[in-house]
Amino acid sequence: MSFLHPFFPLSLSLSPSSRSSTTASSHDLGSNVVECWSSWTKTVISCSLPIGLSGSDVVESTKDGTNRTLRAVMVVTTIALRGGTALEAPCGRQEFGECRRQPCETRRISAIDVKTAVQEISPYLEDTSNDAPQVMYFEGWDGLGASAVLRAIAEQPPPSLREKFDRIVHIDCSMWKSRRALQRVIADELKLTQQVVAIDAQDEEDDFSGVDHGSRAEVRGVMAAITRYLVQYRCLVVFHNGSDGMVDLTSCGIPQPEIFNTKVLWTFRGRLRLNAGIHENVDASHLYLFAYHGRNSNWNAHLAKEAREVSLYTHKLGLGVTPKIAIECCLYLLSLNNQGKKMIDYNWATHASCYWVCDGIIGGGQDNQKWEVAHALQQHIRLEDYSSNVELLGSVNMLDLSSKQWISITDSYFKEVPPEATTLFYGSKKSSPQAVSLPSDKFHKADQLRVLKLCGCTFSFSSPPFHCCHNLRFLGLDRCMDGLQHGEEEEEEKTGEPAVEIFQRLWVLDVCHTDWPLAFPPETEEQVVATDIREVHITNGRIWTSNLAWRRLPNLHKLQVVEPTNPWETERRDEFMAMVNLELLDLSGNSTIQVLPSLSGATSLKTLILDGCVGLEHVGPQQLPPSLESFSLNTAGEDEDLKKKNVEISYISLAGCVRLANFILRGSLPNLEELDLSHTAIKILDLGEVVQVKNLQRLFLMGCGQLRSISWPKTKMYKLRLLCIDTRARGGEVDNRKPAWSRDCSLMVYRQDEVKEYCHASVAVADMRFLQSLEFLWTWARIIRCDKWNLCLSSTSDDDGRGCHKEKMGSHYSTGQLAAALSMPKSLTYHDISIEQISAKIDISSSSSSAQFLPLDLHMDIGEGISDVTDKSSTRARDAIRSVMDSVQSLHVHDSSSITSVAPEHTFGTNIMNGLKWCCVERCPKLDTVFATNYYYICFSQLEIFWAAHLLMARSVWSRPRDLSLDSGDLSFTRLRTIRLHFCPRLIYVLPMASNNTLSKVLETLHIHCCGDLKQVFLVEQEFLEKIAARHEKGMLGFPNLKSLYLYDLISLQQICEAKMFAPKLETIYIRGCWGLRRLPATDSRRREDGRPVAVD
């Protein structure tokens, strides 16, 4: 287990030392350096402390003036790391050079129960001698009881431990998720609320980046905070490790034991994890402890402690699994697994909970809560070791697993089923070439039998030998055949009534590789076939003669019909009508289904699996209920025959399934044309496993308020023509599953231009970071021509993303309405002229008509609720935002109460927004600098119109550059014709000008209204001023195209430009309330002679 702290990669000097304690001298404290003597390596290590730590964090002064070292003991539950990060030697990683990994020291403790085990382990934890181990692994009683002992130490430590340690940190990650989840458990345990918030923030960042939950690493800032907190105390860490390998705890913030004297006790065990090989990974721990009390030890008592631990997890969920029930369930599992000799497939992962309920261990029958309790218990036991038949520990053989109730027989012959038996698994050896005949006299005394599974048997299907088992609730048939088909004589007529009677008693039926056609009564005679059966699992078999309407089993909760040997569909397509209890439907491998039967009546359906249903023509949405939570369609099966079949599906719509969070789409879908996942709860949409979607034309993700990221198919979507995404929050219920697309302008454009070979995208999202998922719109340009996209960034659905349409932009600032838009106080108006007159002059004389404010082909709208992208956002997020902003042609920013800059400096590079043609920014009260850019490189080279209004805190539109090393070839603002500014009271200047700024050559219109702090419009850099004075005619800066100048109520304005201005084409000057203005542009004196004087008002 590696405890080398990430802040310790500094120079380390290793030299022999006989010092046996860890101290720090006073002069070391001043230099923030500590000398730590490691008793394990007999070396002295000199290193700098982590940032934020001082010598006082390591050495504590006592009342008598002496120093004592703080010791930390940590109790940690074993955790498995993805990637198998090794827990290394106590002296740290191999960077230490002279330190080498040492073999584990193994010690046995004599303990009969948890209490004595705690007493035996405590001295090791309390030991502070030179050779005392810092990290200890506890194996329990051959894998049993370890978790219970660790919990007892953490929650009920003996008094001596309480005196020795200031803090005992209990970390239970026995159900492994990720390293990030481990760090969160530590932060929760320490009640570091701010760090939990930081982890949540990083999780949100990773959601937008599409990072898989299992591969999320620790948050570095949280690690430092946990370390700073723990080094203050003497700590013991108790750690339950649920991973498959060693975990680097220092990366989560646990102080390194050898330096800070932290003690760690951990285990791999817990949740009935009896894998014999997992403990071999404990090759770097200091001390390996295991408990033993001779062969006379009560091993079942240790199992009881293990089962009690499992029951505690279910109690946290509010489900009452008593320790007694948990013990019985564990004994049932171990007893049958041990009898099966790896010859019988129990399929524990699917059926464990069914066995427990049907056998009567967890009673209840049709009580749904009992089934939920059994399912919860199943989820908290590590069943994968039992399902895969791995080698188990020897403790299984020491347990008393003898049972007359639970029987598993692998011999080809047995006399009869004992009368007390409640569970029987029978299967001959798999190597046997022939099935074993099962005569009718084997079950005549088995009236208590409740669970029966037969493997490789032959018997009369019409009158099974277990017909007399009236309490039978679970029946499993695997590779069974009808005895009559093999020459056996049958006296009674083959009516099939006994078989149907058996079926009607069952709660669960599991049929594998078996055709058992039941003679169900015709549908016209009896609608309901069975009322008690809850689950039917069929794999490569069938139970119907010709077809079966599943609605005749109204109590079904789970139905799996995987690769049936005969189609079950009826012609009416109503097989699942009114099945209100159905929760899971798995139709994998039903390659003959062309039309999915209606599931709208299955109002409890949560999971739908259609893997391998290659014959389907379409899916949904009318057939699907809104309760659906998980959907899977995988056409990439391993079946060779399936691979040869053409996948027909052309349309998939799960629109309106408002609870759908898990969506899986994989394999080749060559005929898919439309995918609609609108109004679902999908958070991360992963299409990366889709091999082929060459015909995909339309993709809808409207009303997906939880959506954070999309992973696109690795192959190009050559024919994608319409992409519609909306992730903004919507209130209320969805009254219409699919939006009225006929009213959407993007679809109208698509219909009008559908013959053109490019994509239209209409995207409305509530967070800029989502743009990471849209990189293909500009990175795949050679394959997909996305010549039209409209991006709306807003947190409210009231904003339709088309805020700059004529009806909103053009008329909003048209004659007679500008006054309302500006909202100027009455004290600032003048009695000799009205605002309407000003508006009329602007509209008539300006070249920027309302039509110019219509969204261009590549348009972005930033609205309410959008915040700045901080420098803490991922590099990919900032790159994506920069890329899309560089591509945008028209930009409307409005009504954002939090944004401080449209183009923050940490997000944008040097050449920025060179595709932008017009920009409108309004009603953003916290906006400080609109564009924080270094304009000395090429930027805004296509910008023609800039409009800003109601920016209450804005001090400038474009910021001043940090570096004035200009390149004469990097020209900016080469097309900016119009600048309009309205009611920006804190504006000091608009734009700094330098020698590579060509604005003066192209500007035509300058309108500025009610900007009280504005002193000058254009700052001129000193080097440019000198150049103007030396090289320009008469020392004036020419504005050869300036025609209109409107300046209204600019009380602080002193000059338009620091340099003298020459505007030969100036036609109109309108000035009101500019009392400090000292200079106007000079004009061509020949204009008056030609009869074209400047109109001045």
N, C-alpha and C positions, 0 to 999 in steps of 0.2 A: 504494500500500500504506500503510494508515494505521498509524502507530505512536504515536498520541496515547494515553498511558496513562490508564486510567480514574481514576487518582488525581490527574490533573492538570487538572481542570475549574476550578481556582481562578483568581483574577484574574491576568491576564497583561498586562504593560505592554510595548508594542512601540514601540521608538524606534530611529532610525537609528544605526548603529554601524559603525565600520570595523575593530573588533576581529576578529582572524582566528583566535583560538584559544579553547578552552573552558576557563575557569578558575573558581575559587571563592576569594573572599577569606576571611581568617581570621575576621573578624567575622560573615560570612555563615554560617559553620559553626555558630556558637553559636546563631543564630536559626533554624537549620534551613532556610535559604533559599539558593538557589544562583542565580548569574547565569550564564546560558548564552548564548554568542554563536553564532548560526547563520550559517555562511559562505554558506549557500544563499540566505538571505533578507536578509542584511546587517542583521539586527535583533537587538536584545538582548531576551531573554525573562526576566522575573523571576517565579519561581513557587515554591510550596512543594513540598517533597519528599513522596513517598508516605509513608503511615503506616508506621512500622517502619524507615524509612531515615534515615540521618543524613548530614551532610556528608562524613563519612569514607567513605561508600559511593560518593561521586563523585570525591573527591580523595584521592590516596594520597601520603603523605609519604615522601620518599626520604631516604637517609642524609645528604645534604648539607643537609637542612633545606628543600629546595624541594619544591614540589608538582607532581605530574604527573597528568594526566587519565587515568582508566581508559578504555580503548577496548575495545569488544566487537564481534566479527565473527561473524555467524551464517550458516550455510549452510543454506538451506531449500529443500525440494522443493515445487513449486507445489501449492496446495490450492484446491479449488473450494468456495465457501460456498453453502449453500442460501440463497436470497433475494437473492443477488448483491451482498453487502456489498462496497463498493468499496474498493480499496487506494488511499489518497488521497495528496495531495502531501506532501513531506517535512516541511513545517512543521505538519502536522496537519490536523484537520478544519476546516470552514468557520467554526467558532467563533472562529478567529483573526482573522477580519475582513479585515485588510489582506493576508493571504496568499492567493494564488490558485494554482490548479493550473497547473503549467507543462507544456508539451509535452515528451515524452520526447526525450532526446538519444540519437542512434543512432550507434554506432561499429562498424566492421568490424575483426575481428582476422584476421590471416593465420595459419592453422594447418592443418597437413596431417593431424594425428592428435590423439588425446587428450593425449598428452604435451606437444606444442607448444601446444595450446589452454590447458592449465594454465599454461604459462610465460607466455603472452600475457595471461591474465586476472589473474594474481597481482599485477602492478604496480597494477592498479586497486584491488585489495583492500588492498594495503599503503599506498596513498597517503593521507597525513594532511594534505595541504595544504588551504587554505581552500576551494577549489572541488572537493575530492574528493567524489565521490558516495558516499552511504552505502548505497544500495540498488541492486542491479544485477540485470537480467534477462538470461539467456543463452538464445538460440534454437537454438544448435547449428549444424550445417550444414543450413540450411533444414529444421529440425525433427528432424534425425537426430543422434544422439550426444550430445545435451545432458545427458541423465541420466548417461551414462558419465563425462563431464567433471566434473560436480558430485560424483559419487561419488569420483572420483580426488582432487579437492581436499579432500574431507572425510576420506577414509581414508588417503591417501598424499600429504599436502601437501608441497610443497618446503620445504627448511630455512628459507628466508626467511619463509615464512608461519608456521612453527612459532615462530620467534623473535618475530614481530609479535603473535601472539595467544596468550593463555593457554588458551583453550578453543575448540575447533571443534565446534559442535553440528550434527549431521546429522539432519535431519527428513525422512523419506521417507513422504509421504502421496500417492504417485502413484496409489494406489487409494483414492479418496476415500470416506469414510464419514460423518463429521460433524465439527463444530468440537470437540466433546467428545473424539472419537477423536484429533484433532490434538494437543490438550492432553495427552492420555495418552502419545502418542508422545514428546513433549518431556520429560515427567516420567520416562519410562522411560530415555530417552537420558541424562538427568542423574542417573539412579539415585536419584531422590527417592522412596523407598519409601513414606513416610508420605503423600505427595501422591497416589501411585497408589491407596493405600487410600482416601483421601478421594474420589477420582473413582469408585472402585467403590461407595462408600457413596451418592454422589449418583446413580449409575446405578440402584442398588437403589431409591432414593426415587422416581426417575422411572419405574421399572418399576411401582411401586404406583400411580403417577399416570397410567399409560397413555401416557406421552410417547413418540412415535415416535423410533426410534433416529437417524434421519437429521436430526432437528430439535433434537437435544440440544445445548445451548450449553455454554460453558466454565464451570468452577467458579471462582467469584470468589476464594475462599480459596486455591486452588491457584495461580491467577494471581499473587497477591501473593507466595506462597512462591517461585515460579519467578523472579519479578523480583528479590526480595531475594538470591537465590542468584547470578543472572547479573551483577548490577551489581558484584560483587566482582572480576570478571575482564574481561580484554580478550577479547572473543568474536567469532567469525565464525559466522554461522548459514547453513547450506546447506539449502535448502528445495525439495522436489519437490512441486509443487502439482497434485493430480489433480482439482481442482474445475473448474467452468466459469467461475469469476469470481475476483475479488480477495479476499484474506483479510486481516482485521485481526489481525495477529500480536500486537499489544500486549494484546488481550483474552485471549490465551493465556498471557501473562507475559513476552513478549519485550520487553526495554527499548527505549524509543523511540530510534531511531538518532541523530536530530539532537541529542538531549540527552545521551545516554550514549555516543555514538560507536560504537554497535553497527554492524557491517557485515553486510549480508544479500545473499546470492547465491541466486537462485531461478529456476525454470523451470516452464513448463506442460507441457513435453515429457516423453516417456518412455513405455514400453510400446507403441511403434510408434504414438504419437498424432500423426498427420500432418494433422489438421484445419487447413485453411488460415485459418479465421477466428478461432481461439482467441487468437492472439497480438495481435489487435486490442484485447483487453481490457487490455493492458499500457500503459494510458494515463497512469498516475500514477507509474511507476517512475522513478528518477533517471537510470538509464543502461540503454540497450537494446543488448546486445552480440550479434553474430552472427559466425559463422566462415565464411571463404571462402578457397579456394585455387585459383581459376580453374576454367575448364571442364575442365581436365585432372585435376582432383581425383578421387581414387579413391572414388567415392560408394558403391560396394558395400562398401568397407572401413568406411565410417561406418555402413552398415546392419548390418554384422557386429558392431560395438560395441553397437548398439541391441539386436540379437538376444541378444548375450551378457548384457546387463542382464536381459532377460526370463528367460533360463535360470537366472540367479541366484535369482530368486524361487521357481522350482520346486524348486531344490536345498534351500531352507529348509524345504520340505515333505517332504524326504526322497525326492524323485523325481528320477531321473537324466536330465534333459534336457541333453544335451551342447550346447555352443555351435554345433557343426556342424548338429545337427538343428534347433535354433532358427532358424539362418540359412536353412536349406532351407524351413522352414515359412513364414517371413516372405516369402521370395522367391516361394513358391507363391501366397501371398495377394496380394501386390502385382502379380505378373505377370498373373494371371488377372483381377484387378480392373481393371487397366489395359487389358487387351485387350477386356473386356466392354463398355466405352464406356457404362456405365450402362444397358445394354439387357438384361442377363441378371441374374436374381435368384439370387445364389449362396447366399443364406440362411446367411451365415457364422456367425451366432450359434448356429444349430442344428447345422450340418454341418461346420464347419471341422475339428474333430478327426477326424471320419469321413473327410474327404478325405485328411488326412495319413496316416492308418493304411492306408486302402485303396490309396492311391497307392504305398505302400511307403516313404515318407519315415521314418515311425516304424513299423518292421516289427514283426511279431509275430502278426498274424492273430487267432487265438483266444486269445492270451495276454492275460488280463484286465489285467495290469499295464501293458501297452503302451497299452491304451485309457485307463487312468487317467492315464498320463503325457500323452497327447494332450489329454485333457480339462483337465488342470491347466494345460497350456501355453495352451490356448484361453482359460481364465479370466484369465490374466495379460496378455492383449493387448487393447487398447482397440478392440474390433471394431465398436462402435456407429457409428463414422464410416464404416466400409466398408459396413455393412448399410443405412445410410440414404442412401448415395450422395452424401454431402456433398462439396464441393470439397476436393481434397487439395493439398498443397504441391507446388511445382515440383520438389522433390527426387525425387519419384516418376518424373518424366520423365527425370531425369539418371541414374537407375540403369540398369544393364545387366540388363534383364528378359527379354531374348530367350531363348526356350526352345523346343526342338523336342519336349520331353516334355509340356509343359503348354500346351494350345491352347484358345483360346476364339474361336469363329467367329460373326460376326453377319451375314455376307453370306448371301444366299438360295442361293448356289451354291458348292460346293467340290468339288474333284476326288475326293479320297479321303483317308482318315486315314493320316498318315505311319506307317510301321512302328515308329518309335521313340517314338511318342506313348504316354504312360501316362494322361493326363487329357485329356478332350475335353468342352467345353461348346459346344453348338450351339443357336443360336436366331436366327430371322429377326427383322427389325425388328418391334416391337410394332405399328407403324402398318400393317403388311402385312395386308390383309383376309383372305387365305387362308393355310392351313397349307401348309408346304413338303413336297413328296413326298420321301421318303428311299429311293432305290433300294437294292437288296441288294448292289451292287458297291462300296459306299463303305468297307466294313470288312474286306475280304478279306485285307489285309495288317496289320491292327491286332491282332496276337496279343498284344502287350504292353499293350494298353489295359486299365486297371484302374478308372478313374473315368469315367463317361459320364452326361451330362445332356443331354436333348433337349427343346427348347421349341418348341411350335407346329409339330410335324411329323406327317406321315402315313406309316405303314408297315404292313406285315402283322403284326398282333398275334399271329397263330398261329405265324408263322415270321419273327421279327424279323431285320433285316439284320445285327444285331450278334451273331447266334448263334455266329459263328465266333470271337468274342473269348473264348477259354477262360479268360483270367485276369481277366475282369471281376468286380469286387468291389462297386462302387457303381453303382447305376443310378437315375437321376432322370428322370421323365417329367412334363412340364408342358404342359397343353393339347394333348396328342397324340391322334390319332384313327386308327382302324383303316382301312388303305388299301382293304380289300375293300369297305367300306361306301361307298366313293366310286368304284366302277366299275373298280378296278384288277383285272387278271387275275392269277390265282394258279394255277400249274400243279399243284403238289402239293396233296394233300388237306389240308383244314384240320383237322389232328388236335390241334394245340396242344402236341405233345410238345417241339419246340424251345424254346418259351416257358417251359415248366416246367423244362427243363434249365438255361436261363439263370437262373431263379429259384433253383435249387438251388445254383448257384455263388456267389451273392451273399452279401455280409456286410451290406449296407445297401440298402434299397429305399425310394425317395421318389417317391410318386405324387401329383400335384396336378392337379385338374380333368381327370382322365383315367379312363375306364373300361377296364381291361385285365383282362377275366375270364380267369383261368388255368384250364386243364382239369386240376385236381388229381384224382388217382385217388380213387375212392370210399373213404370211411373204412373200410369193411369189408375192403378189399383191402390197404391200406397205412396204418398208423397215422401214421407219421412221414413228412412231405412233404420237409422240408429240415432238415439238422442244422447248417449253417454260418451261416445268416442270424441276425444279432444285432439288427438294428433294422429296423422297418417303419414308415414314415410315410405315411399316406394322408390327403389333404385333398380333400374334395369329389370323391371317386372311389371305385374299388373294384378288387380283384384276384380276387374270387370270383364264381362263377356264381350260386349260390343262397344258400349259407351256408358258413361256415368255422369249424371248431373250432381255435382258435389253439394248443391244446395239441399240435397236430401239428407245431408249430415249437418244439421243446423248448429251443432255445438262445437264444430271444428275450430280450434285455435291455431293449429299449425298444419300445413299441408305441403308435403314435398313429393312431387312426381318427377323424378329425374330419369331421363332416358328410358321411358316406358317401352315395353315390347309391342304395345298395340295402342293406337290413338284412343283417347277417351272422349274427344269432343262430340257434342251433339250438334244438330243443324240449327238449333235455336240460339246459340251463343249466349245462353243465360245460365250457364252452369254454376255461377257463383252469386246469383241473385239473392239478396236479403241475407247473406251470411254475416250477420252483425258481430259475431265473435271471432271471425278469422283475423289473426294477427300476422301470420307469416305465410307467404305463398311462394314456393320454389318450383318453377317449371323448367329447370335447366335441362337442356338436351331434347326438348320437344320440338324437333326440327320440322315437324309436319304442320304445326300451328301456323295459320296464315293470318287470322284475325284474333286478337286478344279478347276473350269474353269480357263483358262489362263487369267491372268491379266497383261501380259507384255505390252499390248497396252494401259492400263490405266496409262499413263505417269505422271499424276498429283496425283495419289493415295498416301495419307499420312497415313491413318488409316485403318487397317484391323482387324476385330473382328470375331473370329471363336469360341466363347464360346459355349460349348455344342454340337459342331459338332463331335460327337463321332464316326460317321461312316466313317470319312475321312481315307483314306489309307496312304496318305502322303501329305506334304505341300512343294511346291517349289522344286528347286529355279527357274526353267524355267518359271513358271507361274507368277512370281512376278516382279514388276518394281523396279528400283533402287531408286525411289522417296519415297518409303515407310519409314515412320518415327515412326509408332507405330503399334505393333502387340500384339494380346491377344488371348490365347487359354486356356480356363478354363473348365475343365471337371467336376469340383466339384459343379454342380448345385444343387439347392434345389428340383428340380422336382424328385419325387420318381421313376417315369417311366424311367427317364434319368439315374438314379443311377443304375438301373438294367441292362442297356445296356452295352455291352463290348466295351471298347475304342479300336478301331482297328488301330489307327495311329502308323506307325512303323518308319517314317522318317520325320524329320522336317529340312528344309534347307532354311535359309534366306540369304545365302551367296551372297554377291554383293549388298545388300541393304545398300548402303554407308551412308544413312541418318538415318538409324534405330537407335533410341536412347532409345525408350521405349519398352521393351520386357517383356510380362507377360506370364508365363507358370505355371498353377496351376492344382491341382487335381491329379487323378490317371491315369498313362500312362503305363500300364503293358506291352504293346507290343512295346514301343518305343525302337529302336535299335540305331538310329543315330540322333544326334543333331548338326547341322552345322550353326554357326552364324559368319562365317568368313567375313572379310571386311565389318563390320558394325560399327556404331558409339555408341554402347552400352557403358555406363560408369560404371554402377553398375548392375551386372547381379544377380538377386534374384531368385534362384530356391528353396528357403526355403519352399514355399507352395506346392511344388510337393510332393504328398503323396507317390507315388509308381513309381519307374522306374527300376524294377527288371531286365529288359532285356537290359538296356542301355549298349551298347558296345563301341560306338565311339562318341567322343565329339571334335568338331573342333571350335577353336576361333582364326583363323589365320588372321593377318592383322588388328586386332582390336586396333588401336592406341589410342583410348579413354578409353579403359577398365582399371578400377582401382581395382575392387574387385568382388569376386564371393561368393555368399551364396549358399551352396550346399544343396541338399535335406536332410531332417532330417532322412529319411530311407537310409540304406546303398545301394550303387550301386554295387551289388554283381558281376555283369558280365562285369564291365567296363574293357576294354582291351586296348583301345588306347585313349590317351588324348593329343591333339596338341593345344598349345596356343602360340600366337605371338602378343605382344602388342606394338612392336616397330613402330616408325613413318615410313611411306612409302611415298615417293614423287610421284607425277604424278597420273594419272588416273589408276583405276584398269582395266587392259585389260582382265583379266580372273577371273571370279567370284570365281571359286574354284581352288586352286593350283593344280599343277601336282603332286599329291601325290605319283605317281609311282616313282618319283625321290627322294622322301624323305626317308631317311634311316630308320626313325622310323617306317614308314608304311611297309617297306620291312621286317624289323625285325618282325613286327606284323604278316605279312602274313606267314613268315617262321615258326613262333612259335605260330600260332593261336590256336593250340591244347592245349597249356600250360595254366594253370589257374592263370595267373598273368597279371598285367597291365603294359603297356609301356606308359611313359609320355615324351613328347618333348615340353619343355616350353622355350620361348624366351620373356623376359620382359625388359622394359627400366628402371625399378625402383625396388630396392631390397624389398621395402615395399609390393610389390604385393605378396610376398611369404606367407603373412598371409592367402591368399585365397587358398593356396595349402597344408594347414596343414593336410588335410585328407590323403595325400599321405603317411604320416608317423604315424598319429594318429589312422587311421583305419586299421592298419596293420593286425589285426586278421581277418578282414572281406575281405579286398582287398589287395592282394599281389602285390605291385608295386615294382617288383624286377628290373625294368629298367626305369630310368628316366634321361633325359638330360636337364639341366637347363642352359640357356644362358642368362646372364644379360648384355645387351648392348643397346645403344640408336640408333644404326644404323642397318638397315636390311642387310647391306653388310656383316655383321658378321653372318655367318650361325650357330654359336654356336658349330661348330665342329672343332674349331681351332687346336685341338691337334690330328687330324687325321693324319695318316701316311703321306699323301701327303703334310700336312702343317707343322707338327712337325718333323717327322722323316727325310724327305729329306731336310728340312730347315736347320737342323744342321748336315747334312751329310758331308762327305769328299768333300772338294773343295768349300763349300758354307759357312763355318763358318766365314770366313773373312768378308763377306758381312753382316752377322748377327751381328758381334761384332762391326763393323764400327770403328775400332781403327785407330787413326791418324798414319801417316807414321813415325813420329818421334819416335814412341814407338816400331817400329819393328826392327828386327835385320837382318843383311845381311847374316849371316851364316845359317839361317834357315827360311823357309817360313811358312806362316800361314797354307797353305795347308798341310805341313808336320805335323804341330801340330794337325790339324784336323784328319789327317789319323791316327796318334798315338792314339788320343782319341777314334775314332770310333773302331779301331781294338782292343785296350786293354780294353775298357770299357765294362762292362756287361750290360749297359743300352742301348739296341738296340732300333731302332725306333719303333718296335712293342710294346715296353713297354709304349709308350706314346699315344697309342690309348685310347680313353675314356673307362672307365670301366662302369659297369652296372649303377652305381649312379654317374653321372658326372655333374660338374658345370663349366661354362665358364663365367668369368667376364671380360667385354670388355669396349669399348669406351663409354664415357658419364655416366658411373656409379660413383656415389659419395658415400662418407661415410654415414652410417646410424648414425645420430647424437643422442645424449642423449635426444633430444627433441621429438624424434619419440615415438610413443605409446609403452607401455610395450608389447602389443601383437605383434607389428611389430618386436621388438627386440627378443622376444621369438621365433618367427617363423624363423627368420634368424639364430638364434643360433641353433635351432633344425635341420634345413636343412643342415647347415654347419657341424654339428656333425655327420650327416648321410652320407655326401658325401664321395666317394671313390677316385675320381680323380678330380683335381682342376687346371684350367688354368686361370690365371689372366694376362691381357695384354691390352696395349694401352689405359689405363685410365689416363687422364690428371688431375683428381681431387682426386682420392682415396689416402688417407694417410696411411691406414692400412687395411690389408685384414681381420684381426680379432681385431677390436677395443676393448679395455678393458671394456667399458661401455656396450657392447653388449654381450660379452661372459662371461661365468661363470668360474668355476674352471676346470672341466673336459671338454676339448674341442677337437674336430676334431679327435676323436679316431677311426673313420672309414676311414680316409684319408690314401691312399696308395701311391699316387704320386702327386706331386704339381709342377707346372711351373708358375713362375711369371716373366713377361718381359714388358719392355717399359712402365713403370708407373713413370713418372718424379717426381711426388710429394710424392711418397711413402716414408715414414720415417722409420717406423718399420713394417716389414711384418706381424708378429704375436705379438700383444701386449698381452701376456699371462703370467700368473703365473704358471710356469711349475712345481712347487713343488707339484701339484696334478697330477693325471694321465692325460696325454695329448699326442697326436700324437703317440699312442701306435702301430698303424699299418703302419705308414709312412715308405716307403722304398726308394723313390727317391725324392730329392728336387733339382730343377733347377731354377736359377734366372739370368736374363740378362737385361742390360740397365736400371738399377734402379739408376738414376742420383743423387737422394737425400737420398737414404736409408742409415741409419747409423748402422742398425743391422737387422738381420733376425728375431731372437727371442729376446724379451726384457728380462731385468733382473727382478727377482721377488721382490715384496715388503716385503715378509715375508719368512723367511728361516726355519720356523718350519716344517721340512720335516718328512714325514712318510716313513719309509724304504719300505713299501709295495706298495706305489704309484709310480710305475716305468713308466718312459716316454722314448720315442724314442727307443723302444725295437727292432725295425726292420729297422732303417734308415741305408741303405747300401751305398747310393750315395748322395754326395753333389756337385753340379756344380754351380759356380758363374762366371758370365762374365760381365765385364765392369760395375762395381758398384763403381764409383770413390770415393764416400763419406763413404763407408762402413768402420766402425771402428772394429767391431767384428761380428761374425756370431751367436754364441750360447753360453750362459753361462751354465756351467756344475756344477751340485751338486751331492750329494751322491746318489740321486734317479734317476740320469740320466744314462741310460745304453748305450748311444751312442757309447762310446769307445769300447764296447764289440762287436758291430755289424758292425761298419763302415768299408767299403771295398774300396771306391773310394772317393778321395777329389781332385776336379779340381777347381782352382781359377785363373782367368785371368783378368788383368788390373783393379785392385781395389787399386788405389793409396794411399788411406788413411788407408788401413787395417794394423793394428799393430799386432794383433794376431787373430787367427781364433776362438779359444775356450777360453773364460774367465772361470776361475775356482774359485768358491766361496771359501772364506777363510776357512770355516769349512771343506770343502772337501779337500783343500790343506793340512790341518793339518792331516786329516785322511789318505791321500795318503802317507805322510811322515812317519806316525806312523805304518801303517798296510800293505802297499803295498811293494812288493819285490823290494829292492834297491831304495825305494822311488820313483818309476816310475809308471805312469798310463798306464796300458796295453791296447793296441789296437790290440787284437789277430787276427783280420780278415782284417786289413788294407793291401791292396795289391798295390794300385796305388795312387801316389801323384804327381799332376801336378800343378806347381806354376809358373805363367808367369807375369812378369812386375808388381811386387808388391813391389814398391820402399820403402814403409814404414814398411813392414813386419819385425818384430823382432823375433817372435816365433810362432809356430803353436799352442802351448798350454802352458799355464802358468806352468803346471806340466811337468816334464820330461816324454817323451813318449817311450814306448817299443812296437815295431811292428814286431813280429817274422816272419810274413808271407809277409812282404813288398817285392814286386817284381820289381816295377818300380818307379824311382824318376826322374822327369823332372823339371828342374829349369832354368828360364831365368829372369834376371833383378831384382832379389831379393837381393839387395846389403846389406840390413841391417839384413838379416836372420842370427841368431847366433847359432841356434841349430836345428838339424834334429832328427827324431826318431831313437832310437837305435834298432838294429836288432839282430837276433840270430846269434852268431858267428859261429855256425855249418853249416850255409848255404853255406859258401865258401868252407868248407871242403867237403860238399856233392855235390859240383859242381853246386850249385844254388845261385850264387851271385846276389846281387841286381843290376839291370841295372840302372845306374846313367847317366844322360845326362845334 
